[in-house]
Amino acid sequence: MVHAIDAKTGKVAWIFTTRSRVESSPAAAAGRVYIGSNDGRFYVLEAATGKKLWEYEAGAAVSSSPAISDGKVVIAAQDGRVYCFGG
């Protein structure tokens, strides 16, 4: 699961549940949270609500933390494949 904590109150803002364990740190930019999961999926969540905006089936666990640069998000799956999203 991914938990968002309200920095002002210290209370849980939202929780997003994946189909398997999350081992990586999320990355956040432009009102979105990017997270990989051992369920083989890469998720893009709305930062304010935790609502899933999009997911990509990588086919192998995504336990590395996403990297964001110049409007692109890069992830790596445990099968050795590297993916770049954005334009």
C-alpha positions in Angstrom: 0.0 0.0 0.0 0.9 3.6 -0.5 0.0 6.0 2.3 -0.2 9.8 2.0 0.1 11.8 5.2 -1.1 15.4 5.5 2.0 17.4 6.4 0.0 19.9 8.4 -2.1 17.5 10.5 0.0 14.3 10.5 -3.2 12.4 9.6 -3.7 10.0 6.8 -4.8 11.8 3.6 -5.3 8.7 1.5 -4.3 5.1 1.0 -3.8 3.4 -2.4 -3.6 -0.4 -2.4 -1.7 -2.4 -5.0 -1.9 -6.1 -5.7 1.5 -6.8 -4.1 4.1 -5.3 -1.9 5.6 -1.8 -2.7 9.3 -1.7 -2.0 10.3 1.5 -3.8 9.9 5.1 -2.8 7.3 7.1 -4.7 8.3 10.1 -6.8 6.0 13.1 -7.0 5.8 15.9 -9.6 3.1 18.2 -11.1 0.3 17.0 -8.8 1.0 13.3 -9.5 2.6 10.4 -7.5 4.5 7.7 -9.4 5.0 4.3 -7.8 6.1 0.8 -8.9 4.9 -2.4 -7.3 5.9 -6.0 -7.1 2.6 -6.8 -8.8 4.4 -5.8 -12.1 2.6 -2.6 -12.5 3.6 1.1 -12.6 1.0 3.4 -11.2 0.3 7.1 -11.6 -1.9 8.6 -8.8 -3.5 12.0 -8.3 -1.4 13.5 -5.4 -4.4 15.2 -3.8 -6.7 12.2 -3.6 -4.7 9.0 -4.3 -7.1 8.3 -7.2 -5.4 6.0 -9.9 -5.0 8.0 -13.1 -3.2 5.4 -15.1 -1.3 2.1 -14.8 1.2 0.3 -17.0 1.7 -3.5 -16.9 5.5 -4.0 -17.0 5.2 -7.8 -16.6 7.9 -8.0 -13.9 8.2 -6.5 -10.4 8.9 -2.7 -10.4 10.8 -2.3 -7.1 13.1 0.5 -8.2 12.1 4.1 -7.4 10.9 6.2 -10.4 13.2 8.9 -11.6 11.7 12.2 -13.0 13.5 14.6 -15.3 12.5 17.0 -18.0 8.9 15.9 -18.1 9.8 12.2 -18.4 9.5 9.4 -15.8 11.9 6.4 -16.0 11.4 3.1 -14.2 13.2 -0.3 -14.3 11.6 -3.7 -13.9 13.3 -6.7 -12.3 13.5 -8.4 -15.7 16.1 -5.8 -16.7 13.9 -3.7 -18.9 13.9 0.1 -18.5 10.8 2.2 -19.4 10.6 5.9 -20.2 7.2 7.7 -20.1 6.5 11.2 -21.3 7.3 13.4 -24.1 
